């Protein structure tokens, strides 16, 4: 079984502008390519875990999401970076429309997306990490039993609501996370 780096999307890979679903609104955050290349070189599988309730709310479709994801993965592939999986959850328990209105263990803070990816791809949660900008990312990682929870906090409130063992990266952004990864594996 392999270790993995689970990555939130909005606020980690791209700027969180709210329900991003078009290429023209997708702005890669500084340091993301280097971070992913570092993780890959350390032998970590790369997996994106992203709540996409904008689909359930009717703001955009699953096809829109897959088109944007395909474009995003090409930008990584150009740099030799390959993702093992992209897990998304379109549902919302309150605001989802029709079949999208439901509780789903895959929706963060539930651990479902992480655990499903582990089962499908032979990944070991106990050796894996999650990187996110929200407490719900950390809570999902905690519930999945991941080894490390790394928070690039979107706000102070996210720190307060995260599990106590969360590693908070307050300065240096994604470059600091890359450094922490190298140290953690060293
Ligand atoms: Mg986020």
Backbone and ligand atoms as CSV (ligand in chain L), in Angstrom:
chain,resi,resn,atom,element,x,y,z
A,1,UNK,N,N,0.841,-1.201,0.000
A,1,UNK,CA,C,0.000,0.000,0.000
A,1,UNK,C,C,0.879,1.254,0.000
A,2,UNK,N,N,0.443,2.233,-0.759
A,2,UNK,CA,C,1.233,3.461,-0.904
A,2,UNK,C,C,0.724,4.558,0.024
A,3,UNK,N,N,1.617,5.479,0.385
A,3,UNK,CA,C,1.168,6.696,1.068
A,3,UNK,C,C,0.660,7.700,0.025
A,4,UNK,N,N,-0.183,8.604,0.478
A,4,UNK,CA,C,-0.743,9.601,-0.443
A,4,UNK,C,C,-0.770,10.977,0.200
A,5,UNK,N,N,-0.760,11.970,-0.669
A,5,UNK,CA,C,-1.064,13.340,-0.256
A,5,UNK,C,C,-2.445,13.675,-0.810
A,6,UNK,N,N,-3.395,13.854,0.089
A,6,UNK,CA,C,-4.733,14.283,-0.299
A,6,UNK,C,C,-4.766,15.812,-0.293
A,7,UNK,N,N,-5.241,16.377,-1.394
A,7,UNK,CA,C,-5.277,17.833,-1.528
A,7,UNK,C,C,-6.705,18.308,-1.728
A,8,UNK,N,N,-7.079,19.290,-0.931
A,8,UNK,CA,C,-8.275,20.061,-1.227
A,8,UNK,C,C,-7.999,20.823,-2.536
A,9,UNK,N,N,-9.055,21.248,-3.240
A,9,UNK,CA,C,-8.811,21.994,-4.477
A,9,UNK,C,C,-8.858,23.515,-4.244
A,10,UNK,N,N,-10.059,24.050,-4.036
A,10,UNK,CA,C,-10.175,25.513,-3.930
A,10,UNK,C,C,-9.485,26.034,-2.666
A,11,UNK,N,N,-8.544,26.937,-2.854
A,11,UNK,CA,C,-7.783,27.481,-1.731
A,11,UNK,C,C,-6.454,26.783,-1.523
A,12,UNK,N,N,-6.221,25.701,-2.271
A,12,UNK,CA,C,-4.945,24.984,-2.200
A,12,UNK,C,C,-4.333,24.894,-3.601
A,13,UNK,N,N,-5.080,24.354,-4.540
A,13,UNK,CA,C,-4.574,24.246,-5.908
A,13,UNK,C,C,-4.834,25.548,-6.670
A,14,UNK,N,N,-6.037,26.063,-6.487
A,14,UNK,CA,C,-6.414,27.314,-7.163
A,14,UNK,C,C,-7.014,28.281,-6.160
A,15,UNK,N,N,-7.012,29.526,-6.549
A,15,UNK,CA,C,-7.605,30.577,-5.728
A,15,UNK,C,C,-9.091,30.261,-5.512
A,16,UNK,N,N,-9.541,30.404,-4.278
A,16,UNK,CA,C,-10.942,30.098,-3.961
A,16,UNK,C,C,-11.796,31.329,-4.229
A,17,UNK,N,N,-12.372,31.381,-5.420
A,17,UNK,CA,C,-13.223,32.514,-5.797
A,17,UNK,C,C,-14.694,32.185,-5.546
A,18,UNK,N,N,-14.958,30.952,-5.084
A,18,UNK,CA,C,-16.339,30.536,-4.840
A,18,UNK,C,C,-16.932,29.851,-6.057
A,19,UNK,N,N,-17.175,28.556,-5.938
A,19,UNK,CA,C,-17.824,27.771,-7.004
A,19,UNK,C,C,-17.120,27.923,-8.357
A,20,UNK,N,N,-15.816,27.848,-8.328
A,20,UNK,CA,C,-15.041,27.955,-9.576
A,20,UNK,C,C,-15.399,26.780,-10.494
A,21,UNK,N,N,-15.793,27.079,-11.726
A,21,UNK,CA,C,-16.143,25.988,-12.645
A,21,UNK,C,C,-15.778,26.302,-14.092
A,22,UNK,N,N,-15.058,27.394,-14.305
A,22,UNK,CA,C,-14.633,27.745,-15.661
A,22,UNK,C,C,-13.123,27.950,-15.698
A,23,UNK,N,N,-12.517,27.556,-16.810
A,23,UNK,CA,C,-11.071,27.690,-16.973
A,23,UNK,C,C,-10.638,29.135,-16.724
A,24,UNK,N,N,-11.427,30.096,-17.211
A,24,UNK,CA,C,-11.004,31.495,-17.089
A,24,UNK,C,C,-11.001,32.000,-15.649
A,25,UNK,N,N,-11.635,31.250,-14.742
A,25,UNK,CA,C,-11.633,31.636,-13.321
A,25,UNK,C,C,-10.677,30.794,-12.488
A,26,UNK,N,N,-9.960,29.888,-13.145
A,26,UNK,CA,C,-9.101,28.949,-12.422
A,26,UNK,C,C,-7.676,29.495,-12.378
A,27,UNK,N,N,-7.286,29.999,-11.221
A,27,UNK,CA,C,-5.958,30.601,-11.053
A,27,UNK,C,C,-5.141,29.742,-10.114
A,28,UNK,N,N,-4.106,29.084,-10.666
A,28,UNK,CA,C,-3.237,28.242,-9.842
A,28,UNK,C,C,-2.558,29.090,-8.775
A,29,UNK,N,N,-2.481,28.556,-7.555
A,29,UNK,CA,C,-1.820,29.278,-6.472
A,29,UNK,C,C,-0.309,29.102,-6.590
A,30,UNK,N,N,0.444,30.125,-6.219
A,30,UNK,CA,C,1.904,30.057,-6.328
A,30,UNK,C,C,2.465,28.909,-5.498
A,31,UNK,N,N,3.316,28.109,-6.127
A,31,UNK,CA,C,3.978,27.016,-5.407
A,31,UNK,C,C,3.297,25.669,-5.528
A,32,UNK,N,N,2.113,25.616,-6.146
A,32,UNK,CA,C,1.378,24.342,-6.176
A,32,UNK,C,C,2.082,23.295,-7.049
A,33,UNK,N,N,2.656,23.739,-8.168
A,33,UNK,CA,C,3.320,22.750,-9.031
A,33,UNK,C,C,4.556,22.183,-8.339
A,34,UNK,N,N,5.319,23.056,-7.679
A,34,UNK,CA,C,6.519,22.593,-6.980
A,34,UNK,C,C,6.153,21.668,-5.819
A,35,UNK,N,N,5.094,22.027,-5.106
A,35,UNK,CA,C,4.664,21.177,-3.987
A,35,UNK,C,C,4.286,19.775,-4.478
A,36,UNK,N,N,3.501,19.726,-5.539
A,36,UNK,CA,C,3.055,18.422,-6.048
A,36,UNK,C,C,4.226,17.624,-6.606
A,37,UNK,N,N,5.162,18.299,-7.269
A,37,UNK,CA,C,6.347,17.609,-7.784
A,37,UNK,C,C,7.174,17.058,-6.629
A,38,UNK,N,N,7.275,17.828,-5.560
A,38,UNK,CA,C,8.011,17.377,-4.371
A,38,UNK,C,C,7.365,16.136,-3.772
A,39,UNK,N,N,6.047,16.192,-3.603
A,39,UNK,CA,C,5.319,15.060,-3.018
A,39,UNK,C,C,5.473,13.819,-3.885
A,40,UNK,N,N,5.364,14.026,-5.194
A,40,UNK,CA,C,5.501,12.907,-6.125
A,40,UNK,C,C,6.899,12.290,-6.044
A,41,UNK,N,N,7.897,13.140,-5.940
A,41,UNK,CA,C,9.279,12.657,-5.842
A,41,UNK,C,C,9.511,11.894,-4.542
A,42,UNK,N,N,8.749,12.232,-3.511
A,42,UNK,CA,C,8.858,11.528,-2.229
A,42,UNK,C,C,8.078,10.213,-2.234
A,43,UNK,N,N,7.407,9.926,-3.357
A,43,UNK,CA,C,6.689,8.662,-3.472
A,43,UNK,C,C,5.235,8.711,-3.035
A,44,UNK,N,N,4.733,9.924,-2.830
A,44,UNK,CA,C,3.333,10.074,-2.431
A,44,UNK,C,C,2.430,10.090,-3.657
A,45,UNK,N,N,1.367,9.298,-3.609
A,45,UNK,CA,C,0.326,9.410,-4.627
A,45,UNK,C,C,-0.427,10.722,-4.398
A,46,UNK,N,N,-0.842,11.356,-5.472
A,46,UNK,CA,C,-1.561,12.632,-5.374
A,46,UNK,C,C,-3.041,12.402,-5.643
A,47,UNK,N,N,-3.858,12.850,-4.703
A,47,UNK,CA,C,-5.309,12.677,-4.834
A,47,UNK,C,C,-5.999,13.984,-4.438
A,48,UNK,N,N,-6.869,14.479,-5.309
A,48,UNK,CA,C,-7.666,15.661,-4.982
A,48,UNK,C,C,-8.982,15.205,-4.370
A,49,UNK,N,N,-9.377,15.848,-3.269
A,49,UNK,CA,C,-10.685,15.581,-2.647
A,49,UNK,C,C,-11.413,16.913,-2.527
A,50,UNK,N,N,-12.496,17.062,-3.289
A,50,UNK,CA,C,-13.135,18.375,-3.390
A,50,UNK,C,C,-14.655,18.291,-3.298
A,51,UNK,N,N,-15.207,19.039,-2.337
A,51,UNK,CA,C,-16.659,19.197,-2.296
A,51,UNK,C,C,-17.079,20.057,-3.475
A,52,UNK,N,N,-18.081,19.608,-4.204
A,52,UNK,CA,C,-18.544,20.363,-5.381
A,52,UNK,C,C,-20.059,20.533,-5.311
A,53,UNK,N,N,-20.506,21.136,-4.196
A,53,UNK,CA,C,-21.941,21.323,-4.014
A,53,UNK,C,C,-22.526,22.298,-5.035
A,54,UNK,N,N,-21.664,23.041,-5.727
A,54,UNK,CA,C,-22.158,23.899,-6.803
A,54,UNK,C,C,-22.899,23.094,-7.870
A,55,UNK,N,N,-22.512,21.824,-8.011
A,55,UNK,CA,C,-23.233,20.945,-8.943
A,55,UNK,C,C,-24.630,20.668,-8.395
A,56,UNK,N,N,-24.676,20.261,-7.128
A,56,UNK,CA,C,-25.961,19.959,-6.504
A,56,UNK,C,C,-26.883,21.160,-6.430
A,57,UNK,N,N,-26.291,22.336,-6.296
A,57,UNK,CA,C,-27.075,23.565,-6.222
A,57,UNK,C,C,-27.556,24.030,-7.599
A,58,UNK,N,N,-27.022,23.391,-8.647
A,58,UNK,CA,C,-27.449,23.749,-9.992
A,58,UNK,C,C,-26.674,24.900,-10.615
A,59,UNK,N,N,-25.531,25.263,-10.015
A,59,UNK,CA,C,-24.730,26.372,-10.558
A,59,UNK,C,C,-23.960,25.943,-11.806
A,60,UNK,N,N,-23.602,24.658,-11.859
A,60,UNK,CA,C,-22.897,24.091,-13.013
A,60,UNK,C,C,-23.115,22.590,-12.985
A,61,UNK,N,N,-22.684,21.913,-14.055
A,61,UNK,CA,C,-22.990,20.489,-14.188
A,61,UNK,C,C,-21.754,19.620,-13.913
A,62,UNK,N,N,-22.011,18.327,-13.755
A,62,UNK,CA,C,-20.884,17.401,-13.607
A,62,UNK,C,C,-19.995,17.458,-14.846
A,63,UNK,N,N,-20.592,17.648,-16.014
A,63,UNK,CA,C,-19.800,17.751,-17.254
A,63,UNK,C,C,-18.884,18.967,-17.196
A,64,UNK,N,N,-19.393,20.080,-16.675
A,64,UNK,CA,C,-18.549,21.285,-16.518
A,64,UNK,C,C,-17.364,20.976,-15.611
A,65,UNK,N,N,-17.662,20.280,-14.505
A,65,UNK,CA,C,-16.596,19.944,-13.555
A,65,UNK,C,C,-15.537,19.065,-14.219
A,66,UNK,N,N,-15.985,18.053,-14.960
A,66,UNK,CA,C,-15.020,17.140,-15.591
A,66,UNK,C,C,-14.197,17.859,-16.662
A,67,UNK,N,N,-14.818,18.781,-17.376
A,67,UNK,CA,C,-14.078,19.531,-18.395
A,67,UNK,C,C,-12.980,20.376,-17.740
A,68,UNK,N,N,-13.319,21.059,-16.665
A,68,UNK,CA,C,-12.321,21.878,-15.962
A,68,UNK,C,C,-11.233,20.990,-15.361
A,69,UNK,N,N,-11.628,19.863,-14.796
A,69,UNK,CA,C,-10.656,18.939,-14.209
A,69,UNK,C,C,-9.686,18.427,-15.267
A,70,UNK,N,N,-10.210,18.094,-16.442
A,70,UNK,CA,C,-9.350,17.624,-17.518
A,70,UNK,C,C,-8.318,18.669,-17.905
A,71,UNK,N,N,-8.777,19.907,-18.016
A,71,UNK,CA,C,-7.859,21.016,-18.342
A,71,UNK,C,C,-6.803,21.173,-17.253
A,72,UNK,N,N,-7.241,21.141,-15.996
A,72,UNK,CA,C,-6.321,21.296,-14.857
A,72,UNK,C,C,-5.267,20.184,-14.856
A,73,UNK,N,N,-5.706,18.940,-15.076
A,73,UNK,CA,C,-4.764,17.816,-15.048
A,73,UNK,C,C,-3.741,17.914,-16.175
A,74,UNK,N,N,-4.158,18.488,-17.308
A,74,UNK,CA,C,-3.204,18.691,-18.406
A,74,UNK,C,C,-2.106,19.668,-18.012
A,75,UNK,N,N,-2.468,20.704,-17.269
A,75,UNK,CA,C,-1.469,21.691,-16.835
A,75,UNK,C,C,-0.445,21.013,-15.908
A,76,UNK,N,N,-0.918,20.089,-15.066
A,76,UNK,CA,C,0.009,19.339,-14.213
A,76,UNK,C,C,0.846,18.375,-15.053
A,77,UNK,N,N,0.186,17.688,-15.980
A,77,UNK,CA,C,0.887,16.683,-16.790
A,77,UNK,C,C,2.016,17.319,-17.600
A,78,UNK,N,N,1.805,18.548,-18.047
A,78,UNK,CA,C,2.854,19.274,-18.775
A,78,UNK,C,C,4.128,19.406,-17.953
A,79,UNK,N,N,3.954,19.344,-16.642
A,79,UNK,CA,C,5.090,19.481,-15.727
A,79,UNK,C,C,5.492,18.128,-15.143
A,80,UNK,N,N,4.984,17.048,-15.725
A,80,UNK,CA,C,5.369,15.707,-15.285
A,80,UNK,C,C,4.678,15.248,-14.024
A,81,UNK,N,N,3.588,15.936,-13.657
A,81,UNK,CA,C,2.874,15.600,-12.419
A,81,UNK,C,C,1.591,14.850,-12.761
A,82,UNK,N,N,1.466,13.657,-12.163
A,82,UNK,CA,C,0.301,12.805,-12.421
A,82,UNK,C,C,-0.509,12.589,-11.150
A,83,UNK,N,N,-1.801,12.756,-11.233
A,83,UNK,CA,C,-2.687,12.503,-10.099
A,83,UNK,C,C,-3.237,11.081,-10.192
A,84,UNK,N,N,-3.315,10.436,-9.037
A,84,UNK,CA,C,-3.872,9.088,-8.979
A,84,UNK,C,C,-5.386,9.128,-9.083
A,85,UNK,N,N,-5.996,10.155,-8.495
A,85,UNK,CA,C,-7.455,10.254,-8.535
A,85,UNK,C,C,-7.905,11.682,-8.233
A,86,UNK,N,N,-9.068,12.016,-8.735
A,86,UNK,CA,C,-9.757,13.256,-8.369
A,86,UNK,C,C,-11.136,12.843,-7.857
A,87,UNK,N,N,-11.326,12.977,-6.546
A,87,UNK,CA,C,-12.602,12.612,-5.924
A,87,UNK,C,C,-13.415,13.871,-5.683
A,88,UNK,N,N,-14.702,13.828,-6.057
A,88,UNK,CA,C,-15.554,14.994,-5.802
A,88,UNK,C,C,-16.897,14.541,-5.259
A,89,UNK,N,N,-17.543,15.436,-4.527
A,89,UNK,CA,C,-18.883,15.142,-4.011
A,89,UNK,C,C,-19.826,16.273,-4.425
A,90,UNK,N,N,-20.802,15.967,-5.267
A,90,UNK,CA,C,-21.698,17.011,-5.779
A,90,UNK,C,C,-22.884,17.305,-4.859
A,91,UNK,N,N,-23.040,16.500,-3.811
A,91,UNK,CA,C,-24.272,16.581,-3.011
A,91,UNK,C,C,-24.223,17.659,-1.940
A,92,UNK,N,N,-25.408,18.095,-1.522
A,92,UNK,CA,C,-25.530,18.973,-0.362
A,92,UNK,C,C,-26.812,18.584,0.386
A,93,UNK,N,N,-26.694,18.417,1.715
A,93,UNK,CA,C,-27.847,17.891,2.464
A,93,UNK,C,C,-29.036,18.847,2.519
A,94,UNK,N,N,-28.810,20.134,2.325
A,94,UNK,CA,C,-29.892,21.124,2.431
A,94,UNK,C,C,-30.163,21.809,1.097
A,95,UNK,N,N,-29.106,22.231,0.427
A,95,UNK,CA,C,-29.257,23.068,-0.755
A,95,UNK,C,C,-29.208,22.301,-2.076
A,96,UNK,N,N,-28.974,20.986,-2.010
A,96,UNK,CA,C,-28.952,20.201,-3.238
A,96,UNK,C,C,-30.339,20.145,-3.871
A,97,UNK,N,N,-30.337,20.052,-5.207
A,97,UNK,CA,C,-31.596,19.979,-5.950
A,97,UNK,C,C,-31.838,18.526,-6.362
A,98,UNK,N,N,-33.065,18.062,-6.179
A,98,UNK,CA,C,-33.413,16.702,-6.612
A,98,UNK,C,C,-32.519,15.664,-5.967
A,99,UNK,N,N,-31.936,14.767,-6.785
A,99,UNK,CA,C,-31.136,13.660,-6.222
A,99,UNK,C,C,-29.871,14.143,-5.510
A,100,UNK,N,N,-29.486,15.389,-5.740
A,100,UNK,CA,C,-28.279,15.922,-5.089
A,100,UNK,C,C,-28.542,16.369,-3.653
A,101,UNK,N,N,-29.807,16.395,-3.254
A,101,UNK,CA,C,-30.103,16.806,-1.877
A,101,UNK,C,C,-30.086,15.578,-0.987
A,102,UNK,N,N,-28.961,15.321,-0.403
A,102,UNK,CA,C,-28.831,14.159,0.479
A,102,UNK,C,C,-27.552,14.266,1.296
A,103,UNK,N,N,-27.591,13.614,2.445
A,103,UNK,CA,C,-26.375,13.435,3.232
A,103,UNK,C,C,-25.475,12.492,2.453
A,104,UNK,N,N,-24.191,12.738,2.500
A,104,UNK,CA,C,-23.261,11.851,1.816
A,104,UNK,C,C,-21.972,11.789,2.623
A,105,UNK,N,N,-21.563,10.587,2.998
A,105,UNK,CA,C,-20.332,10.436,3.790
A,105,UNK,C,C,-19.106,10.891,3.004
A,106,UNK,N,N,-19.265,11.024,1.675
A,106,UNK,CA,C,-18.147,11.510,0.863
A,106,UNK,C,C,-17.948,13.012,1.011
A,107,UNK,N,N,-19.000,13.718,1.383
A,107,UNK,CA,C,-18.870,15.168,1.514
A,107,UNK,C,C,-18.056,15.499,2.765
A,108,UNK,N,N,-16.971,16.258,2.601
A,108,UNK,CA,C,-16.194,16.685,3.762
A,108,UNK,C,C,-17.082,17.534,4.662
A,109,UNK,N,N,-17.074,17.368,5.988
A,109,UNK,CA,C,-16.029,16.719,6.784
A,109,UNK,C,C,-16.101,15.200,6.882
A,110,UNK,N,N,-16.965,14.545,6.138
A,110,UNK,CA,C,-16.973,13.088,6.122
A,110,UNK,C,C,-15.694,12.558,5.473
A,111,UNK,N,N,-15.290,11.334,5.818
A,111,UNK,CA,C,-14.034,10.772,5.298
A,111,UNK,C,C,-14.201,9.988,3.992
A,112,UNK,N,N,-15.423,9.967,3.441
A,112,UNK,CA,C,-15.724,9.041,2.347
A,112,UNK,C,C,-14.846,9.158,1.118
A,113,UNK,N,N,-14.576,10.379,0.674
A,113,UNK,CA,C,-13.752,10.513,-0.543
A,113,UNK,C,C,-12.363,9.954,-0.316
A,114,UNK,N,N,-11.815,10.215,0.864
A,114,UNK,CA,C,-10.465,9.731,1.181
A,114,UNK,C,C,-10.458,8.203,1.251
A,115,UNK,N,N,-11.411,7.659,1.974
A,115,UNK,CA,C,-11.440,6.205,2.163
A,115,UNK,C,C,-11.739,5.475,0.854
A,116,UNK,N,N,-12.614,6.039,0.040
A,116,UNK,CA,C,-12.908,5.421,-1.257
A,116,UNK,C,C,-11.661,5.394,-2.140
A,117,UNK,N,N,-10.912,6.492,-2.147
A,117,UNK,CA,C,-9.687,6.538,-2.960
A,117,UNK,C,C,-8.664,5.539,-2.440
A,118,UNK,N,N,-8.563,5.415,-1.125
A,118,UNK,CA,C,-7.627,4.446,-0.536
A,118,UNK,C,C,-7.984,3.027,-0.976
A,119,UNK,N,N,-9.270,2.709,-0.906
A,119,UNK,CA,C,-9.711,1.355,-1.272
A,119,UNK,C,C,-9.493,1.090,-2.761
A,120,UNK,N,N,-9.751,2.085,-3.594
A,120,UNK,CA,C,-9.678,1.890,-5.044
A,120,UNK,C,C,-8.241,1.812,-5.555
A,121,UNK,N,N,-7.329,2.488,-4.858
A,121,UNK,CA,C,-5.980,2.634,-5.406
A,121,UNK,C,C,-4.889,2.061,-4.506
A,122,UNK,N,N,-5.273,1.320,-3.470
A,122,UNK,CA,C,-4.264,0.703,-2.599
A,122,UNK,C,C,-3.442,1.717,-1.836
A,123,UNK,N,N,-4.104,2.740,-1.305
A,123,UNK,CA,C,-3.410,3.777,-0.541
A,123,UNK,C,C,-3.619,3.523,0.951
A,124,UNK,N,N,-2.600,3.840,1.739
A,124,UNK,CA,C,-2.635,3.565,3.179
A,124,UNK,C,C,-2.923,4.848,3.953
A,125,UNK,N,N,-4.125,4.964,4.541
A,125,UNK,CA,C,-4.443,6.192,5.275
A,125,UNK,C,C,-3.447,6.476,6.394
A,126,UNK,N,N,-2.992,5.441,7.057
A,126,UNK,CA,C,-2.127,5.620,8.229
A,126,UNK,C,C,-0.757,6.190,7.873
A,127,UNK,N,N,-0.421,6.197,6.574
A,127,UNK,CA,C,0.857,6.769,6.128
A,127,UNK,C,C,0.638,8.025,5.296
A,128,UNK,N,N,-0.586,8.534,5.256
A,128,UNK,CA,C,-0.944,9.591,4.309
A,128,UNK,C,C,-1.232,10.920,5.002
A,129,UNK,N,N,-1.300,11.963,4.196
A,129,UNK,CA,C,-1.496,13.319,4.691
A,129,UNK,C,C,-2.636,13.987,3.938
A,130,UNK,N,N,-3.214,14.998,4.584
A,130,UNK,CA,C,-4.135,15.864,3.854
A,130,UNK,C,C,-3.676,17.299,4.012
A,131,UNK,N,N,-3.834,18.059,2.921
A,131,UNK,CA,C,-3.540,19.483,2.921
A,131,UNK,C,C,-4.804,20.224,2.502
A,132,UNK,N,N,-5.248,21.149,3.353
A,132,UNK,CA,C,-6.440,21.920,3.027
A,132,UNK,C,C,-6.403,23.290,3.661
A,133,UNK,N,N,-7.415,24.082,3.364
A,133,UNK,CA,C,-7.478,25.443,3.930
A,133,UNK,C,C,-8.661,25.621,4.893
A,134,UNK,N,N,-9.426,24.537,5.106
A,134,UNK,CA,C,-10.611,24.626,5.964
A,134,UNK,C,C,-10.581,23.545,7.041
A,135,UNK,N,N,-11.288,23.830,8.124
A,135,UNK,CA,C,-11.397,22.843,9.201
A,135,UNK,C,C,-12.038,21.555,8.697
A,136,UNK,N,N,-12.982,21.673,7.761
A,136,UNK,CA,C,-13.655,20.469,7.261
A,136,UNK,C,C,-12.672,19.529,6.550
A,137,UNK,N,N,-11.634,20.084,5.932
A,137,UNK,CA,C,-10.599,19.236,5.326
A,137,UNK,C,C,-9.873,18.444,6.406
A,138,UNK,N,N,-9.549,19.146,7.494
A,138,UNK,CA,C,-8.809,18.501,8.595
A,138,UNK,C,C,-9.688,17.464,9.284
A,139,UNK,N,N,-10.960,17.790,9.452
A,139,UNK,CA,C,-11.895,16.859,10.094
A,139,UNK,C,C,-12.063,15.594,9.246
A,140,UNK,N,N,-12.094,15.761,7.931
A,140,UNK,CA,C,-12.189,14.603,7.038
A,140,UNK,C,C,-10.945,13.730,7.179
A,141,UNK,N,N,-9.791,14.378,7.237
A,141,UNK,CA,C,-8.539,13.643,7.398
A,141,UNK,C,C,-8.469,12.918,8.732
A,142,UNK,N,N,-8.960,13.600,9.753
A,142,UNK,CA,C,-8.985,12.978,11.089
A,142,UNK,C,C,-9.892,11.747,11.084
A,143,UNK,N,N,-11.068,11.902,10.495
A,143,UNK,CA,C,-12.035,10.796,10.476
A,143,UNK,C,C,-11.521,9.611,9.654
A,144,UNK,N,N,-10.670,9.911,8.660
A,144,UNK,CA,C,-10.105,8.853,7.820
A,144,UNK,C,C,-8.872,8.215,8.457
A,145,UNK,N,N,-8.394,8.803,9.553
A,145,UNK,CA,C,-7.227,8.242,10.236
A,145,UNK,C,C,-5.910,8.533,9.552
A,146,UNK,N,N,-5.811,9.703,8.913
A,146,UNK,CA,C,-4.565,10.047,8.224
A,146,UNK,C,C,-3.461,10.386,9.223
A,147,UNK,N,N,-2.225,10.188,8.778
A,147,UNK,CA,C,-1.076,10.402,9.657
A,147,UNK,C,C,-0.884,11.872,9.987
A,148,UNK,N,N,-1.062,12.740,8.987
A,148,UNK,CA,C,-0.804,14.178,9.210
A,148,UNK,C,C,-1.919,15.002,8.599
A,149,UNK,N,N,-2.258,16.066,9.318
A,149,UNK,CA,C,-3.279,17.021,8.870
A,149,UNK,C,C,-2.584,18.369,8.764
A,150,UNK,N,N,-2.509,18.907,7.557
A,150,UNK,CA,C,-1.771,20.155,7.350
A,150,UNK,C,C,-2.732,21.225,6.854
A,151,UNK,N,N,-2.802,22.321,7.602
A,151,UNK,CA,C,-3.764,23.391,7.329
A,151,UNK,C,C,-3.045,24.658,6.917
A,152,UNK,N,N,-3.392,25.142,5.730
A,152,UNK,CA,C,-2.996,26.490,5.300
A,152,UNK,C,C,-4.245,27.335,5.528
A,153,UNK,N,N,-4.399,27.920,6.697
A,153,UNK,CA,C,-5.723,28.392,7.116
A,153,UNK,C,C,-6.272,29.551,6.294
A,154,UNK,N,N,-7.517,29.382,5.842
A,154,UNK,CA,C,-8.210,30.454,5.147
A,154,UNK,C,C,-8.538,31.583,6.118
A,155,UNK,N,N,-8.669,31.251,7.417
A,155,UNK,CA,C,-8.936,32.257,8.450
A,155,UNK,C,C,-8.615,31.660,9.810
A,156,UNK,N,N,-8.594,32.503,10.828
A,156,UNK,CA,C,-8.342,32.031,12.191
A,156,UNK,C,C,-9.405,31.041,12.640
A,157,UNK,N,N,-10.628,31.257,12.192
A,157,UNK,CA,C,-11.732,30.381,12.604
A,157,UNK,C,C,-11.475,28.944,12.161
A,158,UNK,N,N,-10.822,28.776,11.035
A,158,UNK,CA,C,-10.530,27.425,10.539
A,158,UNK,C,C,-9.547,26.713,11.461
A,159,UNK,N,N,-8.631,27.466,12.033
A,159,UNK,CA,C,-7.668,26.875,12.969
A,159,UNK,C,C,-8.404,26.392,14.209
A,160,UNK,N,N,-9.267,27.246,14.742
A,160,UNK,CA,C,-9.976,26.933,15.986
A,160,UNK,C,C,-10.853,25.695,15.841
A,161,UNK,N,N,-11.405,25.494,14.654
A,161,UNK,CA,C,-12.351,24.383,14.449
A,161,UNK,C,C,-11.664,23.096,14.006
A,162,UNK,N,N,-10.345,23.137,13.826
A,162,UNK,CA,C,-9.624,21.953,13.345
A,162,UNK,C,C,-9.226,21.053,14.512
A,163,UNK,N,N,-9.016,19.762,14.241
A,163,UNK,CA,C,-8.541,18.844,15.288
A,163,UNK,C,C,-7.241,19.363,15.905
A,164,UNK,N,N,-7.036,19.047,17.182
A,164,UNK,CA,C,-5.894,19.642,17.889
A,164,UNK,C,C,-4.549,19.243,17.293
A,165,UNK,N,N,-4.473,18.062,16.667
A,165,UNK,CA,C,-3.173,17.640,16.124
A,165,UNK,C,C,-2.855,18.243,14.759
A,166,UNK,N,N,-3.723,19.115,14.278
A,166,UNK,CA,C,-3.492,19.768,12.991
A,166,UNK,C,C,-2.198,20.583,13.013
A,167,UNK,N,N,-1.408,20.435,11.949
A,167,UNK,CA,C,-0.206,21.260,11.775
A,167,UNK,C,C,-0.618,22.497,10.977
A,168,UNK,N,N,-0.482,23.661,11.588
A,168,UNK,CA,C,-0.914,24.898,10.947
A,168,UNK,C,C,0.291,25.595,10.318
A,169,UNK,N,N,0.199,25.861,9.027
A,169,UNK,CA,C,1.252,26.578,8.318
A,169,UNK,C,C,0.804,28.029,8.175
A,170,UNK,N,N,1.341,28.882,9.031
A,170,UNK,CA,C,0.863,30.266,9.089
A,170,UNK,C,C,1.547,31.180,8.083
A,171,UNK,N,N,2.787,30.870,7.760
A,171,UNK,CA,C,3.514,31.725,6.824
A,171,UNK,C,C,4.230,30.866,5.788
A,172,UNK,N,N,4.495,31.485,4.649
A,172,UNK,CA,C,5.287,30.791,3.635
A,172,UNK,C,C,4.485,30.016,2.615
A,173,UNK,N,N,3.184,29.866,2.863
A,173,UNK,CA,C,2.299,29.268,1.865
A,173,UNK,C,C,2.706,27.872,1.450
A,174,UNK,N,N,2.462,27.565,0.188
A,174,UNK,CA,C,2.680,26.210,-0.310
A,174,UNK,C,C,4.159,25.831,-0.304
A,175,UNK,N,N,5.038,26.831,-0.435
A,175,UNK,CA,C,6.475,26.539,-0.380
A,175,UNK,C,C,6.852,26.014,1.003
A,176,UNK,N,N,6.235,26.574,2.029
A,176,UNK,CA,C,6.504,26.101,3.395
A,176,UNK,C,C,5.968,24.689,3.598
A,177,UNK,N,N,4.856,24.390,2.944
A,177,UNK,CA,C,4.303,23.034,3.043
A,177,UNK,C,C,5.251,22.037,2.378
A,178,UNK,N,N,5.790,22.410,1.232
A,178,UNK,CA,C,6.742,21.537,0.531
A,178,UNK,C,C,7.939,21.238,1.442
A,179,UNK,N,N,8.390,22.266,2.143
A,179,UNK,CA,C,9.510,22.095,3.065
A,179,UNK,C,C,9.125,21.141,4.206
A,180,UNK,N,N,7.919,21.325,4.739
A,180,UNK,CA,C,7.447,20.457,5.831
A,180,UNK,C,C,7.350,19.009,5.374
A,181,UNK,N,N,6.956,18.819,4.116
A,181,UNK,CA,C,6.867,17.461,3.564
A,181,UNK,C,C,8.245,16.818,3.519
A,182,UNK,N,N,9.205,17.558,3.018
A,182,UNK,CA,C,10.568,17.014,2.925
A,182,UNK,C,C,11.084,16.651,4.298
A,183,UNK,N,N,10.805,17.502,5.288
A,183,UNK,CA,C,11.280,17.240,6.645
A,183,UNK,C,C,10.564,16.034,7.238
A,184,UNK,N,N,9.259,15.947,6.992
A,184,UNK,CA,C,8.468,14.849,7.558
A,184,UNK,C,C,8.902,13.497,7.031
A,185,UNK,N,N,9.391,13.492,5.792
A,185,UNK,CA,C,9.783,12.226,5.177
A,185,UNK,C,C,11.249,11.917,5.409
A,186,UNK,N,N,11.987,12.917,5.934
A,186,UNK,CA,C,13.441,12.781,6.005
A,186,UNK,C,C,13.923,12.027,7.243
L,1,MG,MG,MG,-10.716,24.795,0.241
